[in-house]
Amino acid sequence: MLCLYFQIIYCMIIFIICNIPANLSGNIIPYRFCSKLQGIFNGFMCRSPVTFNNHFFKTKDRSTAVLFIIRNNFEFFNSAGQHDKSHFPEHILFKGNPAQALIHNAQVIAVNGNFDDALKLVCEITDKYAITLVNSINPYRLQGQKTAAFEICDVLGRAPDFQFMPVGNAGNITAYWMGYKEYKEKAKTDSLPKMCGFQAEGSAPIVLGRVIEKPETIATAIRIGNPASWKQAEAARDESGGIIDMVSDEDIVKAYKILAEKEGVFVEPASAASVAGLLKMFDKGYFKKNKAENTKAQIVCILTGHGLKDPDRAIKTVKEPKVVPAEIDAVLERIGL
C-alpha cells in the first residue's frame, strides 16, 4: 500500500520523503519560501543591462516592466505603480490561472498559440525593449530557484538519494541541480542526488530527442515542445546519473487523484507527474538497481503547483454531486443513513 506524508509548503512547493524498499512512507519536511517566487523576485530586482542567450533585454536603461508567460504554471511578480504584461496561449484560459494577474491589474494578452509560440514572442520583445523576461531563461530566476536545493539539504542534513520532479521548460531541474552542486562544493553536503525528471508522453521532446511542434497533455504546465533549458536538463540527468522519462496522462491522473484522496493534497496535474514517475520507476524495480540491498533510499518529490490553477481538470475528473430536495430525509437517504 502506498503511504506518502507531505508538508504543504508556502505557495504550494511540496516535498515528499520516502523510504525504499520497505515501503513508501516517510517524514515531513518544513520549507519556508517558494523557490520560484524567489527566482522571479531576483529576476525583477536584478533588471540591469544583461544579455543571456540573446533573449534577455539588452538596453542601457533599467526596465520599467516585467514580461512573463502564464501557462497552467502561474508565475507572477508585480511592482507598485508598474503594469506587468502577461502572455498565455488562448486555448489554455483556465478560470484559476489568469485571475490573480488580472486582479493585480496586470496587462494580460492572450496569444493564439501554445507556450512555445508565446515564448518566441516574449523573447523577441524583451530582446528589443526595456522589459525584463522573468521566465526560467532569465539567469537570475534560476539563481533563486536553486535555493530550494539548499533548504532540502539543510532539513535533511544532506542531499537526498533521488529527486523526482516534472519537466516542462526544464528550469526547475536545472536550478535544483545547480543548487545541489554548489552546496557540495561548499561542503554543505557530501553527496548528490540522482535527478529524475518526467515529461508527459504527448509532450516529451527531451525523451524523444526532437522538438514537438504541437505538444498535447492534460498536464498543461509541462505542455512544452521545445524546452528553453533542454541542454541544461540533459546535463543534470547525465552528471547525476539520473533519468528523464515520460508518463502517460492516465498515470498523471492516477497520481493526481491519489494525492488528493489519500493525502489531502490538491495539486495541478503537472505536479502529479513527479509522483507518477515515482510509481512507474518503483514498479520497474529502479530503486533496487540503484541502491544497495537492505538499505533505505531517501527520495524527494517536487510538486510545483496548487490544483486551483486548473480547477476545470478537477471538475472533469470527479463525479458531479447529485441534487436532492432541501429535506432531511432526502439528505439522509443520499448519504446512506
N, C-alpha and C positions, 0 to 999 in steps of 0.2 A: 504494500500500500504506500502511495506517495504521500509524504507529510512534509510540508515546507513551512518554515517560520519566517516572517517578514518584519521589517521595520519600515513603515511608510516615512519617506524622507521629505524634507521641505521641497515643495514643487514637484513631488512625486518621482524623485530619483529613488529607486528601491533596490535593496540588495538582499540576496538570499545566500545563506551559508549552508552547505550540505555536507554530510559525511557519507563517503562511499568506501567500500561496497556494502557495509552492513545495512544501511538504509539511506534515505534521502532527507533525514531530519537534521535540523541544525540550530544555530544561535542567531539572536537578533544583533544587528549592527546599527548603532546610532550614527546618524550623519547630520551635519549641521547646515550645509549650504548646497544649493543646486549648482552643479558644475557648469551647466550650460548657461545659466544666468551669469555666473562669474565670468565665463568666456565672452558673453555678449557685452557685459559691463566693461571688460578690458578692451574689447574692440571699439567701443564708443569713446571711452575716456582716452584711449591712445590714438585718436584720429589725427595723425600727423602725416607729413609727406612720405609715404612708403609705397613701394611697388612690390607686389608679390605675384609672381607668375603672370604679370601683365593684367591682373584682374583687380588689384587693389588701387584705390584712387591715387593719382599722381600729381595733384595740384600743389601749389606752394602755399595755399591758404588752408586753414583748418576747415573741415567740412561743416556744413550747417544742418545736415540731416543724416539720418541713417536709413539704409535701404536693406531690406531682407526679404526672404521668401517665406510665406506661410504655406505649409502643406498640412498634413494631418499632425505634424510635429510642430507645435506652436512655439515661436521664438520671438520675443519682443522686448525692446527697451525704448523708453520714451524720456526725453529730456524736457523739462518745463519750458514752455514757450516755443518749442520746435515741433513741426509737423513731420512725423516719420512716414515713409512710404512703404507700403507692403504689396508684394505681388503674390498671387497664388493662382493655380490652374482653375479655370472657370468650372470644370466639371467636378471639382472637389470642394464645393462650397458647403462644408458641413456647418450645421447650426452652431455647434460649440466652438468651432475653430476661429473664425474671424471676429467673434463677438467681443473679446477683450480688446483687440486692436481698435475696433470701431468705438467702443465706449471710452477709450483713452484719446479719442479724436485723431487717430492716425488717418492718413490718406490711404485708402485701400483701393488697389487697382486689380481687377480680375483679368487674367490673361487667358486667352483661348488656346490652351496647350497644356502640356504636362510640366512636371517640375524641371526637367532638363531644359525645356524651351524657356521657362521663366528665368532659370539660372543664366542662360546665354544672354538674355536681355539685360539683367541687372549687372552682369559683368561688363557689358559694353557701356552701360550708363555710368557706372562708377569709375570706369577707366577714363572717361571724358569729363566728368563733372565732379564738383567738390561734395560728393556724397560718399559716406562710408558704408561698405558692404560688411555686414556682421554675420553672414553665414559662415560655415566652417572653413571656407578657403581663406578667411581672414586669419593671419598667423596669431594675432593676439587672442582670438577666440579659442584656439587650441591651447594656448598657454593657460587660459582659465579652466578649461575642461580637464586638463591633466591633473589639477589639484584633487580631483576625486580619487585618483590612484594614491595620492599621498595619504588621504584620510582613511582609505581602506587599510593601508599598511599600518597606520597609527593605531587603529582599533584592533586589528588582528595581531599586531606585534611583528608582522612580516607580510610579505606578499602571498596571496592565495596560490594554490597549485594550478587552478584553472579559472579563467574568467569567460563567461558566456554573455554575448550581447548581440542585439540586432545590428545589421549593417545596411545602411542606405547610402547616404553620401559619404560614408566612411570616416567622418570626422571624429566620432567617438572612439572607435578602435585605435585610430591614430593617436589621439590625445592621451588615452589611458596608457598605451604602450610607452609613449614619451614620458609620462609621469613615473611609471614603474622603473624605467631605465635610469631616470635621474635620481630616484630615491636609492637605487642600488649603488650608483656612482658615489653618492654621499654617505654610503654605509648605513642607511636607514633601514635597509632590508638586505638580507643575504641571499635572496632568491628572486626569481622572476616567474610570473605565471605563464602558462600556455594560453595564448589568446585565441578564443573560439568564437568566430563571428558567423551569423546566419542571415542569409538573404531569403526572400520569398521565391518560390520556384518560377513564378511569372515575371520576376524582376531580379534576376541573378547574373548580372554581367560579369562580376569577378569570378564566380564559379564556372560560368560557361566560357569565359575568356573572350567575350565580344560585347560590344555596345548593344543594348536592347532599345530599339527605336521606339517601341510602344509598350513599355512595361505595364503589366497588369497584376494586381493583387489587392485583396481587401485591406492589407496592411499598408495603408497609403503613406505613412511616414517613411517607409522604405521602398516606395514605388519610384525608384530612380534607375534609369537605364545607363547612365554614364557618370559614376561617382567622381566627385571632384578630388577626393583623396584616395583614388584607386591604388596607385603605386605605393603610397604610404601604408595602406591596409595590407597589401601583399607583403610588404616588408615586415609589418608587425606579426603577421602569420608565420612567415619564414624564420625570422630571427627568434621567435619564441618557441618554435616547434609546434605551433598550434594548427588550427584548421579554419577555413572559411567554406561553409557548406550551405545547403539550402533546405528549406522546409516547405511543405505544401500549405495552402490556405486552410485545408482541413485540419492539419496539425496545429496551425496557429489558433484556429477557433477552439480546438480541444483544450489547448493550454490556457487560452483566454477565459474559458468557462471554468476550468479547474481553479485558476487564481481567484475568480470571483466567488464561486460556490463553496470551495473548500477552505479558502484562506481569507476571504472577505476583502480581497484587494482588487479593485476595479481599474484596469489599465486599458490603454488603447491597443488595438490588435498588433501593431508593430512591436510593442513592448513584449508581448507574449511570444515572439519569435525566439527570444533567448531561452525561455523555458521549454518551448517546443524542441529547440535544438538540444537542450539538456536531456530530454526524454528520448529523443532519437538516438543520441550517442550512448546513453545508458543501455538502451535495448541492443545496440550493436556491440556492447562489451568494450567500448572505447576506454573506459577508466581502468579496467583490469589490465589492458595492454599498456597503459601509460602510467601505472602506479604499482609499486612493489606489492607483492602478495601480503595480505593480512595487515595492510596499513590503510589509514584513512586519508582521503584526499579532501582538501578544503577548496570549495568551489564558491565563486561569487557570480551571481547572475544580475545583470543590469536590466531594470525595467524603466523605460525612459519617459513614459507619459501617462497621464490620467485618462481614464475611459471617457470622461465628459468631453474630451477633444473630438470624439467621434460617437456621439450618442445614437446616431442613426444605425450604426452597426450593432449596438446593444439591442435596440428595438427589433432589428431583423433577426437576431439570434434567439430571442426568447418568445414565449407564447404571450399573446395579448390577454390581459385579465378579463375574466367573464363579468358581465354586468348583471347585478341582481337587484331586486326591489329594495327599497330602504326599509326593510323589515327584519327583525332579529331572527325569525325562523328561517328566512331565506339565506341570511349570512351563515347561521349555524349549519344549515344543510350543506352549504357550499364548502365549508372547512371541515366537514365530516364529524360534527359534534351533535 
